[in-house]
């Protein structure tokens, strides 16, 4: 009798656990407020990794910034304005090399699932650059951005397809991180593509 009760109890427990897991796996993108940060090399347009960030629920998605110009040392922090949370933080060094400090590390490209077919290139009107420097101080003008090559670097990622399906009208934010300025080396610069679910 005790064995029967124990087995029944374990069966109910496992069924409850499997039901919980099924509800989160069916559509994990819509269950939380998520932002996908993807790194693409400026010169080679190679996908170099990314990070999915989770934030408290909020209405709207605005990227704000705290920019400290590099007299010698500066920094750039991108914030999810509606939540106050950090999306990106990195140092900028004049005639040197800064580093990304948040996220602490990105997930390697090999950890991202890919599809056999790439997603279609969105209209250029859906792209928006995150401008944090005054015009003429190193930001690449939108007319000189190779949107197609940046998109090609990430368009076969399953997470990109899921984010776009979940929020097809959302802006695709492009942020150029230049950790070296002055005699900066574009080989050290990267685009970050920021998607909202």
C-alpha positions as YAML, in Angstrom:
chain: A
units: angstrom
residues:
- id: 1
  name: UNK
  ca: [0.00, 0.00, 0.00]
- id: 2
  name: UNK
  ca: [2.82, 2.40, 0.92]
- id: 3
  name: UNK
  ca: [4.56, 1.62, -2.38]
- id: 4
  name: UNK
  ca: [1.36, 2.32, -4.32]
- id: 5
  name: UNK
  ca: [0.88, 5.69, -2.57]
- id: 6
  name: UNK
  ca: [4.55, 6.58, -3.11]
- id: 7
  name: UNK
  ca: [4.41, 5.66, -6.80]
- id: 8
  name: UNK
  ca: [1.15, 7.60, -7.24]
- id: 9
  name: UNK
  ca: [2.68, 10.63, -5.51]
- id: 10
  name: UNK
  ca: [5.81, 10.49, -7.68]
- id: 11
  name: UNK
  ca: [3.69, 10.15, -10.82]
- id: 12
  name: UNK
  ca: [1.65, 13.24, -9.92]
- id: 13
  name: UNK
  ca: [4.88, 15.13, -9.11]
- id: 14
  name: UNK
  ca: [6.51, 14.27, -12.46]
- id: 15
  name: UNK
  ca: [3.34, 15.08, -14.39]
- id: 16
  name: UNK
  ca: [3.16, 18.47, -12.68]
- id: 17
  name: UNK
  ca: [6.82, 19.13, -13.46]
- id: 18
  name: UNK
  ca: [6.43, 18.15, -17.09]
- id: 19
  name: UNK
  ca: [3.35, 20.41, -17.44]
- id: 20
  name: UNK
  ca: [5.32, 23.37, -16.05]
- id: 21
  name: UNK
  ca: [8.20, 22.71, -18.43]
- id: 22
  name: UNK
  ca: [5.90, 22.39, -21.41]
- id: 23
  name: UNK
  ca: [4.38, 25.81, -20.78]
- id: 24
  name: UNK
  ca: [7.77, 27.52, -20.72]
- id: 25
  name: UNK
  ca: [9.19, 25.66, -23.69]
- id: 26
  name: UNK
  ca: [6.22, 26.24, -26.00]
- id: 27
  name: UNK
  ca: [6.90, 29.96, -26.34]
- id: 28
  name: UNK
  ca: [9.76, 31.10, -24.10]
- id: 29
  name: UNK
  ca: [10.20, 34.40, -25.97]
- id: 30
  name: UNK
  ca: [6.80, 35.73, -24.86]
- id: 31
  name: UNK
  ca: [7.04, 34.70, -21.21]
- id: 32
  name: UNK
  ca: [9.48, 37.39, -20.12]
- id: 33
  name: UNK
  ca: [10.70, 40.81, -21.16]
- id: 34
  name: UNK
  ca: [13.84, 39.94, -23.13]
- id: 35
  name: UNK
  ca: [16.48, 41.77, -25.12]
- id: 36
  name: UNK
  ca: [18.91, 40.01, -27.45]
- id: 37
  name: UNK
  ca: [22.39, 41.55, -27.83]
- id: 38
  name: UNK
  ca: [24.41, 40.21, -30.78]
- id: 39
  name: UNK
  ca: [28.00, 41.16, -31.66]
- id: 40
  name: UNK
  ca: [29.10, 41.50, -35.31]
- id: 41
  name: UNK
  ca: [32.66, 42.45, -36.30]
- id: 42
  name: UNK
  ca: [32.74, 45.83, -38.07]
- id: 43
  name: UNK
  ca: [35.18, 44.89, -40.84]
- id: 44
  name: UNK
  ca: [34.45, 41.21, -41.49]
- id: 45
  name: UNK
  ca: [30.73, 41.18, -40.60]
- id: 46
  name: UNK
  ca: [31.31, 37.95, -38.67]
- id: 47
  name: UNK
  ca: [28.92, 36.99, -35.86]
- id: 48
  name: UNK
  ca: [31.04, 36.85, -32.69]
- id: 49
  name: UNK
  ca: [28.51, 35.89, -30.01]
- id: 50
  name: UNK
  ca: [25.69, 37.35, -28.01]
- id: 51
  name: UNK
  ca: [23.67, 37.45, -24.84]
- id: 52
  name: UNK
  ca: [19.99, 37.29, -24.01]
- id: 53
  name: UNK
  ca: [19.12, 39.70, -21.20]
- id: 54
  name: UNK
  ca: [15.97, 39.54, -19.05]
- id: 55
  name: UNK
  ca: [14.33, 42.65, -17.60]
- id: 56
  name: UNK
  ca: [11.24, 43.45, -15.52]
- id: 57
  name: UNK
  ca: [8.09, 43.92, -17.60]
- id: 58
  name: UNK
  ca: [7.69, 47.40, -19.02]
- id: 59
  name: UNK
  ca: [5.62, 49.30, -21.55]
- id: 60
  name: UNK
  ca: [7.83, 50.42, -24.42]
- id: 61
  name: UNK
  ca: [11.50, 49.94, -25.23]
- id: 62
  name: UNK
  ca: [13.74, 52.98, -25.35]
- id: 63
  name: UNK
  ca: [17.53, 52.81, -25.34]
- id: 64
  name: UNK
  ca: [19.12, 55.60, -23.36]
- id: 65
  name: UNK
  ca: [22.82, 56.15, -22.81]
- id: 66
  name: UNK
  ca: [25.38, 57.51, -20.39]
- id: 67
  name: UNK
  ca: [28.40, 58.62, -22.41]
- id: 68
  name: UNK
  ca: [31.66, 59.83, -20.89]
- id: 69
  name: UNK
  ca: [33.88, 61.19, -23.69]
- id: 70
  name: UNK
  ca: [37.41, 59.80, -23.54]
- id: 71
  name: UNK
  ca: [39.81, 62.64, -22.63]
- id: 72
  name: UNK
  ca: [42.05, 59.69, -21.94]
- id: 73
  name: UNK
  ca: [39.50, 57.24, -20.53]
- id: 74
  name: UNK
  ca: [35.79, 57.27, -21.18]
- id: 75
  name: UNK
  ca: [32.84, 54.93, -21.25]
- id: 76
  name: UNK
  ca: [29.49, 54.19, -22.83]
- id: 77
  name: UNK
  ca: [26.54, 52.58, -21.04]
- id: 78
  name: UNK
  ca: [23.30, 51.70, -22.80]
- id: 79
  name: UNK
  ca: [20.21, 51.50, -20.64]
- id: 80
  name: UNK
  ca: [16.72, 50.13, -21.07]
- id: 81
  name: UNK
  ca: [15.09, 53.42, -20.10]
- id: 82
  name: UNK
  ca: [11.71, 52.04, -19.02]
- id: 83
  name: UNK
  ca: [13.29, 49.59, -16.55]
- id: 84
  name: UNK
  ca: [16.53, 51.38, -15.63]
- id: 85
  name: UNK
  ca: [18.43, 48.18, -16.47]
- id: 86
  name: UNK
  ca: [21.78, 48.03, -18.26]
- id: 87
  name: UNK
  ca: [21.98, 46.57, -21.77]
- id: 88
  name: UNK
  ca: [25.67, 47.27, -22.42]
- id: 89
  name: UNK
  ca: [28.59, 48.91, -20.64]
- id: 90
  name: UNK
  ca: [32.12, 49.40, -21.90]
- id: 91
  name: UNK
  ca: [35.17, 51.58, -21.55]
- id: 92
  name: UNK
  ca: [36.66, 53.74, -24.30]
- id: 93
  name: UNK
  ca: [40.35, 54.65, -24.33]
- id: 94
  name: UNK
  ca: [41.99, 57.42, -26.32]
- id: 95
  name: UNK
  ca: [44.99, 55.93, -28.17]
- id: 96
  name: UNK
  ca: [44.48, 52.68, -26.28]
- id: 97
  name: UNK
  ca: [41.91, 49.91, -26.00]
- id: 98
  name: UNK
  ca: [38.87, 49.77, -23.75]
- id: 99
  name: UNK
  ca: [36.77, 46.70, -23.01]
- id: 100
  name: UNK
  ca: [33.17, 45.62, -22.61]
- id: 101
  name: UNK
  ca: [32.35, 45.34, -18.90]
- id: 102
  name: UNK
  ca: [28.67, 44.37, -19.18]
- id: 103
  name: UNK
  ca: [27.62, 41.79, -20.03]
- id: 104
  name: UNK
  ca: [30.70, 40.24, -18.44]
- id: 105
  name: UNK
  ca: [30.87, 37.68, -21.25]
- id: 106
  name: UNK
  ca: [28.99, 36.79, -24.39]
- id: 107
  name: UNK
  ca: [27.76, 33.33, -25.33]
- id: 108
  name: UNK
  ca: [29.95, 31.87, -28.08]
- id: 109
  name: UNK
  ca: [28.58, 31.74, -31.64]
- id: 110
  name: UNK
  ca: [28.47, 27.92, -31.51]
- id: 111
  name: UNK
  ca: [25.92, 28.00, -28.68]
- id: 112
  name: UNK
  ca: [23.32, 29.64, -30.95]
- id: 113
  name: UNK
  ca: [21.04, 27.35, -32.95]
- id: 114
  name: UNK
  ca: [20.94, 28.10, -36.65]
- id: 115
  name: UNK
  ca: [18.33, 27.52, -39.33]
- id: 116
  name: UNK
  ca: [18.86, 26.07, -42.79]
- id: 117
  name: UNK
  ca: [17.49, 29.24, -44.38]
- id: 118
  name: UNK
  ca: [18.27, 32.83, -43.45]
- id: 119
  name: UNK
  ca: [15.53, 35.24, -42.45]
- id: 120
  name: UNK
  ca: [14.56, 37.88, -45.01]
- id: 121
  name: UNK
  ca: [16.25, 41.26, -44.71]
- id: 122
  name: UNK
  ca: [13.87, 43.72, -42.99]
- id: 123
  name: UNK
  ca: [13.15, 47.11, -44.55]
- id: 124
  name: UNK
  ca: [15.82, 49.71, -43.84]
- id: 125
  name: UNK
  ca: [13.18, 51.76, -42.01]
- id: 126
  name: UNK
  ca: [13.18, 49.08, -39.28]
- id: 127
  name: UNK
  ca: [16.85, 49.72, -38.45]
- id: 128
  name: UNK
  ca: [17.79, 52.43, -36.01]
- id: 129
  name: UNK
  ca: [21.29, 53.42, -34.91]
- id: 130
  name: UNK
  ca: [22.03, 54.20, -31.28]
- id: 131
  name: UNK
  ca: [23.74, 57.58, -31.53]
- id: 132
  name: UNK
  ca: [25.61, 58.62, -28.44]
- id: 133
  name: UNK
  ca: [28.32, 60.86, -29.94]
- id: 134
  name: UNK
  ca: [27.79, 64.19, -31.68]
- id: 135
  name: UNK
  ca: [27.79, 64.03, -35.46]
- id: 136
  name: UNK
  ca: [31.29, 64.26, -36.88]
- id: 137
  name: UNK
  ca: [32.91, 62.61, -33.83]
- id: 138
  name: UNK
  ca: [33.29, 59.10, -35.16]
- id: 139
  name: UNK
  ca: [29.76, 57.74, -35.64]
- id: 140
  name: UNK
  ca: [29.32, 56.10, -39.02]
- id: 141
  name: UNK
  ca: [26.55, 57.92, -40.95]
- id: 142
  name: UNK
  ca: [23.54, 55.67, -41.70]
- id: 143
  name: UNK
  ca: [24.19, 56.05, -45.45]
- id: 144
  name: UNK
  ca: [27.55, 54.27, -45.01]
- id: 145
  name: UNK
  ca: [26.30, 51.35, -42.89]
- id: 146
  name: UNK
  ca: [26.28, 47.98, -44.64]
- id: 147
  name: UNK
  ca: [22.92, 46.87, -43.26]
- id: 148
  name: UNK
  ca: [22.72, 43.83, -45.53]
- id: 149
  name: UNK
  ca: [26.07, 42.40, -44.36]
- id: 150
  name: UNK
  ca: [25.25, 43.00, -40.69]
- id: 151
  name: UNK
  ca: [21.87, 41.30, -41.16]
- id: 152
  name: UNK
  ca: [23.43, 38.39, -43.06]
- id: 153
  name: UNK
  ca: [25.71, 37.71, -40.07]
- id: 154
  name: UNK
  ca: [22.74, 36.99, -37.77]
- id: 155
  name: UNK
  ca: [19.80, 36.20, -40.05]
- id: 156
  name: UNK
  ca: [20.12, 32.41, -39.73]
- id: 157
  name: UNK
  ca: [19.96, 32.40, -35.91]
- id: 158
  name: UNK
  ca: [16.82, 30.77, -34.51]
- id: 159
  name: UNK
  ca: [16.61, 33.36, -31.74]
- id: 160
  name: UNK
  ca: [16.59, 36.18, -34.28]
- id: 161
  name: UNK
  ca: [13.71, 34.50, -36.13]
- id: 162
  name: UNK
  ca: [11.82, 33.99, -32.84]
- id: 163
  name: UNK
  ca: [12.30, 37.60, -31.77]
- id: 164
  name: UNK
  ca: [11.22, 38.91, -35.18]
- id: 165
  name: UNK
  ca: [8.16, 36.63, -35.19]
- id: 166
  name: UNK
  ca: [7.25, 37.72, -31.66]
- id: 167
  name: UNK
  ca: [7.69, 41.44, -32.33]
- id: 168
  name: UNK
  ca: [7.84, 41.99, -36.13]
- id: 169
  name: UNK
  ca: [7.39, 45.77, -35.99]
- id: 170
  name: UNK
  ca: [10.13, 46.39, -33.43]
- id: 171
  name: UNK
  ca: [13.15, 48.46, -34.40]
- id: 172
  name: UNK
  ca: [16.41, 46.63, -34.98]
- id: 173
  name: UNK
  ca: [18.86, 48.76, -33.03]
- id: 174
  name: UNK
  ca: [22.48, 49.02, -34.19]
- id: 175
  name: UNK
  ca: [25.13, 50.21, -31.76]
- id: 176
  name: UNK
  ca: [28.75, 50.72, -32.85]
- id: 177
  name: UNK
  ca: [31.17, 50.08, -30.00]
- id: 178
  name: UNK
  ca: [34.52, 51.76, -30.53]
- id: 179
  name: UNK
  ca: [36.72, 50.85, -27.54]
- id: 180
  name: UNK
  ca: [39.69, 52.61, -29.18]
- id: 181
  name: UNK
  ca: [39.48, 56.20, -30.40]
- id: 182
  name: UNK
  ca: [41.91, 58.95, -31.33]
- id: 183
  name: UNK
  ca: [44.19, 56.75, -33.37]
- id: 184
  name: UNK
  ca: [41.44, 54.16, -33.16]
- id: 185
  name: UNK
  ca: [41.72, 50.83, -34.88]
- id: 186
  name: UNK
  ca: [38.52, 49.77, -36.71]
- id: 187
  name: UNK
  ca: [39.73, 46.16, -36.42]
- id: 188
  name: UNK
  ca: [38.79, 46.47, -32.72]
- id: 189
  name: UNK
  ca: [35.32, 47.90, -33.37]
- id: 190
  name: UNK
  ca: [32.06, 45.96, -33.38]
- id: 191
  name: UNK
  ca: [28.42, 46.39, -34.19]
- id: 192
  name: UNK
  ca: [25.96, 45.26, -31.56]
- id: 193
  name: UNK
  ca: [22.52, 44.37, -32.88]
- id: 194
  name: UNK
  ca: [19.83, 44.82, -30.23]
- id: 195
  name: UNK
  ca: [16.46, 43.08, -30.62]
- id: 196
  name: UNK
  ca: [13.42, 43.25, -28.33]
- id: 197
  name: UNK
  ca: [10.93, 40.35, -28.03]
...
